[in-house]
Amino acid sequence: MSTPPIRPGGASMTSSRPGTGPHRTLPSRAEVTERGAVLEREVVAALRAEQPELGEFTARRPARDRNSGEEVAGIGTLVHVGELLAGDGAPDPGRVATRRLLSAADAAAARHGMTGLRTTVCEGVLQGRWSRADGDELELVIGVRVAVRVISAPFLPRSR
């Protein structure tokens, strides 16, 4: 079986990530970083509009690149894990308020083509997760604080 050729501006790949296929073009690191930053800003703005008492969202964990677990033409790809942004204020703990936060994030995510909201609740902490056909993912955690992070689609190392 031959490996798909690397294309200018990206690479063709076969992937197990949702919404990917054998002729997918990989974005550059700059593209995924910018796309993720815009998504995070808009989701945070929607959350703060819904509950201003969440306050400022600050980085609690730094951004980093990590191995995606996938390869293109024998080269391992990376994903960009955006900063974990968390609100300084506590969210309203009521079920209706939590549902409204989730709806606000869902609407902002949908404007960026994110779909497939999946939620889990464990010990009173709600986690929402969305994905986009290109492989980007958005995570929202609502507990004693509200946190947001974006994990990018795969890209090739040293792509600009």
DRENMARKOL-675186 format. One record per residue (C-alpha): residue number from 0; residue in one letter; x, y, z. Coordinates in Angstrom, 2 decimals, decimal comma, always signed. Layout:
<atoms>
atom seq=NUM; type=A; X=X; Y=Y; Z=Z
...
</atoms>
This chain:
<atoms>
atom seq=0; type=M; X=+0,00; Y=+0,00; Z=+0,00
atom seq=1; type=S; X=+1,43; Y=+3,39; Z=-0,92
atom seq=2; type=T; X=+1,47; Y=+6,39; Z=+1,38
atom seq=3; type=P; X=-0,56; Y=+9,41; Z=+0,19
atom seq=4; type=P; X=+1,74; Y=+12,21; Z=-1,03
atom seq=5; type=I; X=+2,38; Y=+15,30; Z=+1,06
atom seq=6; type=R; X=+0,64; Y=+18,25; Z=-0,55
atom seq=7; type=P; X=+1,76; Y=+21,89; Z=-0,49
atom seq=8; type=G; X=+0,25; Y=+23,60; Z=+2,55
atom seq=9; type=G; X=-0,56; Y=+20,34; Z=+4,21
atom seq=10; type=A; X=-0,68; Y=+16,62; Z=+3,78
atom seq=11; type=S; X=-3,08; Y=+13,96; Z=+2,68
atom seq=12; type=M; X=-3,73; Y=+11,39; Z=+5,37
atom seq=13; type=T; X=-5,87; Y=+8,53; Z=+6,49
atom seq=14; type=S; X=-7,05; Y=+9,10; Z=+10,04
atom seq=15; type=S; X=-9,18; Y=+7,58; Z=+12,76
atom seq=16; type=R; X=-10,28; Y=+11,03; Z=+13,97
atom seq=17; type=P; X=-13,95; Y=+11,94; Z=+13,38
atom seq=18; type=G; X=-14,73; Y=+13,50; Z=+10,03
atom seq=19; type=T; X=-11,43; Y=+12,62; Z=+8,40
atom seq=20; type=G; X=-10,72; Y=+10,70; Z=+5,28
atom seq=21; type=P; X=-8,02; Y=+9,42; Z=+2,98
atom seq=22; type=H; X=-7,61; Y=+12,70; Z=+1,06
atom seq=23; type=R; X=-7,67; Y=+15,18; Z=+3,90
atom seq=24; type=T; X=-5,28; Y=+18,14; Z=+3,75
atom seq=25; type=L; X=-3,58; Y=+18,96; Z=+7,02
atom seq=26; type=P; X=-3,56; Y=+22,58; Z=+8,17
atom seq=27; type=S; X=-0,39; Y=+24,34; Z=+9,29
atom seq=28; type=R; X=+0,45; Y=+24,90; Z=+12,94
atom seq=29; type=A; X=-0,28; Y=+28,62; Z=+12,50
atom seq=30; type=E; X=-3,74; Y=+27,84; Z=+11,10
atom seq=31; type=V; X=-4,76; Y=+25,52; Z=+13,94
atom seq=32; type=T; X=-3,36; Y=+27,84; Z=+16,60
atom seq=33; type=E; X=-5,23; Y=+30,86; Z=+15,25
atom seq=34; type=R; X=-8,44; Y=+28,90; Z=+14,67
atom seq=35; type=G; X=-8,34; Y=+27,56; Z=+18,23
atom seq=36; type=A; X=-7,64; Y=+30,98; Z=+19,76
atom seq=37; type=V; X=-10,61; Y=+32,53; Z=+17,92
atom seq=38; type=L; X=-12,89; Y=+29,69; Z=+19,01
atom seq=39; type=E; X=-11,77; Y=+29,95; Z=+22,64
atom seq=40; type=R; X=-12,28; Y=+33,74; Z=+22,69
atom seq=41; type=E; X=-15,80; Y=+33,46; Z=+21,28
atom seq=42; type=V; X=-16,85; Y=+30,65; Z=+23,61
atom seq=43; type=V; X=-15,48; Y=+32,55; Z=+26,62
atom seq=44; type=A; X=-17,34; Y=+35,69; Z=+25,50
atom seq=45; type=A; X=-20,59; Y=+33,70; Z=+25,22
atom seq=46; type=L; X=-20,09; Y=+32,19; Z=+28,68
atom seq=47; type=R; X=-19,34; Y=+35,59; Z=+30,23
atom seq=48; type=A; X=-22,38; Y=+37,12; Z=+28,51
atom seq=49; type=E; X=-24,55; Y=+34,40; Z=+30,06
atom seq=50; type=Q; X=-22,97; Y=+34,66; Z=+33,53
atom seq=51; type=P; X=-20,90; Y=+37,83; Z=+34,03
atom seq=52; type=E; X=-20,00; Y=+36,65; Z=+37,53
atom seq=53; type=L; X=-17,62; Y=+34,13; Z=+35,92
atom seq=54; type=G; X=-15,20; Y=+37,05; Z=+35,71
atom seq=55; type=E; X=-12,01; Y=+37,00; Z=+33,71
atom seq=56; type=F; X=-10,83; Y=+33,76; Z=+32,14
atom seq=57; type=T; X=-7,13; Y=+33,21; Z=+32,72
atom seq=58; type=A; X=-4,72; Y=+30,50; Z=+31,63
atom seq=59; type=R; X=-4,46; Y=+27,77; Z=+34,25
atom seq=60; type=R; X=-2,35; Y=+25,47; Z=+32,07
atom seq=61; type=P; X=-0,12; Y=+26,58; Z=+29,21
atom seq=62; type=A; X=-0,66; Y=+25,71; Z=+25,57
atom seq=63; type=R; X=+1,48; Y=+22,93; Z=+24,15
atom seq=64; type=D; X=+1,91; Y=+20,70; Z=+21,15
atom seq=65; type=R; X=+1,68; Y=+16,94; Z=+21,66
atom seq=66; type=N; X=+1,84; Y=+13,82; Z=+19,55
atom seq=67; type=S; X=-1,47; Y=+13,06; Z=+17,82
atom seq=68; type=G; X=-0,75; Y=+9,34; Z=+17,56
atom seq=69; type=E; X=-1,11; Y=+9,52; Z=+13,77
atom seq=70; type=E; X=+1,37; Y=+9,53; Z=+10,90
atom seq=71; type=V; X=+1,53; Y=+10,99; Z=+7,40
atom seq=72; type=A; X=+4,09; Y=+9,52; Z=+5,02
atom seq=73; type=G; X=+5,90; Y=+8,07; Z=+8,03
atom seq=74; type=I; X=+6,03; Y=+11,42; Z=+9,86
atom seq=75; type=G; X=+4,25; Y=+11,67; Z=+13,20
atom seq=76; type=T; X=+1,71; Y=+14,48; Z=+13,39
atom seq=77; type=L; X=+1,06; Y=+16,80; Z=+16,31
atom seq=78; type=V; X=-2,00; Y=+18,49; Z=+17,79
atom seq=79; type=H; X=-2,01; Y=+21,88; Z=+19,49
atom seq=80; type=V; X=-3,61; Y=+21,83; Z=+22,93
atom seq=81; type=G; X=-4,70; Y=+25,38; Z=+23,69
atom seq=82; type=E; X=-4,39; Y=+27,01; Z=+27,09
atom seq=83; type=L; X=-6,83; Y=+25,75; Z=+29,68
atom seq=84; type=L; X=-8,78; Y=+28,94; Z=+30,37
atom seq=85; type=A; X=-10,77; Y=+29,08; Z=+33,60
atom seq=86; type=G; X=-13,08; Y=+31,74; Z=+34,97
atom seq=87; type=D; X=-11,99; Y=+33,51; Z=+38,14
atom seq=88; type=G; X=-15,54; Y=+33,50; Z=+39,51
atom seq=89; type=A; X=-17,75; Y=+30,59; Z=+40,50
atom seq=90; type=P; X=-20,65; Y=+29,68; Z=+38,21
atom seq=91; type=D; X=-24,25; Y=+29,70; Z=+39,37
atom seq=92; type=P; X=-24,66; Y=+26,09; Z=+40,58
atom seq=93; type=G; X=-28,32; Y=+25,75; Z=+39,59
atom seq=94; type=R; X=-29,34; Y=+23,23; Z=+36,93
atom seq=95; type=V; X=-31,04; Y=+25,88; Z=+34,79
atom seq=96; type=A; X=-27,98; Y=+28,15; Z=+34,95
atom seq=97; type=T; X=-25,68; Y=+25,26; Z=+34,05
atom seq=98; type=R; X=-27,90; Y=+24,32; Z=+31,12
atom seq=99; type=R; X=-27,84; Y=+27,95; Z=+29,92
atom seq=100; type=L; X=-24,02; Y=+28,00; Z=+30,06
atom seq=101; type=L; X=-23,93; Y=+24,80; Z=+28,05
atom seq=102; type=S; X=-26,39; Y=+26,28; Z=+25,52
atom seq=103; type=A; X=-24,34; Y=+29,47; Z=+25,21
atom seq=104; type=A; X=-21,18; Y=+27,45; Z=+24,53
atom seq=105; type=D; X=-23,08; Y=+25,21; Z=+22,11
atom seq=106; type=A; X=-24,31; Y=+28,21; Z=+20,09
atom seq=107; type=A; X=-20,79; Y=+29,70; Z=+19,92
atom seq=108; type=A; X=-19,33; Y=+26,33; Z=+18,95
atom seq=109; type=A; X=-21,98; Y=+25,84; Z=+16,25
atom seq=110; type=R; X=-21,00; Y=+29,18; Z=+14,68
atom seq=111; type=H; X=-17,57; Y=+27,61; Z=+14,15
atom seq=112; type=G; X=-18,91; Y=+24,40; Z=+12,66
atom seq=113; type=M; X=-18,56; Y=+22,39; Z=+15,86
atom seq=114; type=T; X=-21,15; Y=+19,62; Z=+16,25
atom seq=115; type=G; X=-21,81; Y=+16,45; Z=+18,17
atom seq=116; type=L; X=-22,09; Y=+17,84; Z=+21,68
atom seq=117; type=R; X=-21,42; Y=+15,01; Z=+24,11
atom seq=118; type=T; X=-21,85; Y=+15,55; Z=+27,82
atom seq=119; type=T; X=-20,84; Y=+13,59; Z=+30,86
atom seq=120; type=V; X=-21,45; Y=+14,31; Z=+34,51
atom seq=121; type=C; X=-19,25; Y=+12,90; Z=+37,24
atom seq=122; type=E; X=-19,54; Y=+13,92; Z=+40,89
atom seq=123; type=G; X=-21,35; Y=+17,13; Z=+40,00
atom seq=124; type=V; X=-18,88; Y=+18,22; Z=+37,29
atom seq=125; type=L; X=-20,31; Y=+18,53; Z=+33,78
atom seq=126; type=Q; X=-18,03; Y=+18,12; Z=+30,79
atom seq=127; type=G; X=-19,16; Y=+19,07; Z=+27,30
atom seq=128; type=R; X=-17,19; Y=+18,15; Z=+24,21
atom seq=129; type=W; X=-17,69; Y=+19,19; Z=+20,58
atom seq=130; type=S; X=-15,82; Y=+18,29; Z=+17,40
atom seq=131; type=R; X=-15,51; Y=+19,61; Z=+13,88
atom seq=132; type=A; X=-15,08; Y=+17,62; Z=+10,67
atom seq=133; type=D; X=-11,49; Y=+18,88; Z=+10,33
atom seq=134; type=G; X=-10,56; Y=+17,28; Z=+13,67
atom seq=135; type=D; X=-10,65; Y=+20,29; Z=+16,02
atom seq=136; type=E; X=-12,23; Y=+19,64; Z=+19,43
atom seq=137; type=L; X=-13,64; Y=+21,95; Z=+22,10
atom seq=138; type=E; X=-13,93; Y=+21,02; Z=+25,77
atom seq=139; type=L; X=-16,01; Y=+22,79; Z=+28,42
atom seq=140; type=V; X=-15,95; Y=+21,87; Z=+32,10
atom seq=141; type=I; X=-18,52; Y=+23,28; Z=+34,53
atom seq=142; type=G; X=-17,85; Y=+22,55; Z=+38,20
atom seq=143; type=V; X=-16,67; Y=+24,88; Z=+40,96
atom seq=144; type=R; X=-15,16; Y=+26,89; Z=+38,09
atom seq=145; type=V; X=-15,81; Y=+26,98; Z=+34,35
atom seq=146; type=A; X=-12,94; Y=+25,98; Z=+32,06
atom seq=147; type=V; X=-12,51; Y=+25,90; Z=+28,28
atom seq=148; type=R; X=-9,85; Y=+24,42; Z=+26,01
atom seq=149; type=V; X=-9,42; Y=+23,66; Z=+22,31
atom seq=150; type=I; X=-7,47; Y=+20,73; Z=+20,90
atom seq=151; type=S; X=-6,55; Y=+21,20; Z=+17,27
atom seq=152; type=A; X=-6,71; Y=+18,99; Z=+14,26
atom seq=153; type=P; X=-3,41; Y=+17,22; Z=+13,47
atom seq=154; type=F; X=-0,63; Y=+19,10; Z=+11,69
atom seq=155; type=L; X=+2,87; Y=+18,21; Z=+10,54
atom seq=156; type=P; X=+5,84; Y=+19,16; Z=+12,71
atom seq=157; type=R; X=+7,63; Y=+22,28; Z=+11,50
atom seq=158; type=S; X=+4,64; Y=+23,39; Z=+9,40
atom seq=159; type=R; X=+4,13; Y=+27,13; Z=+9,52
</atoms>
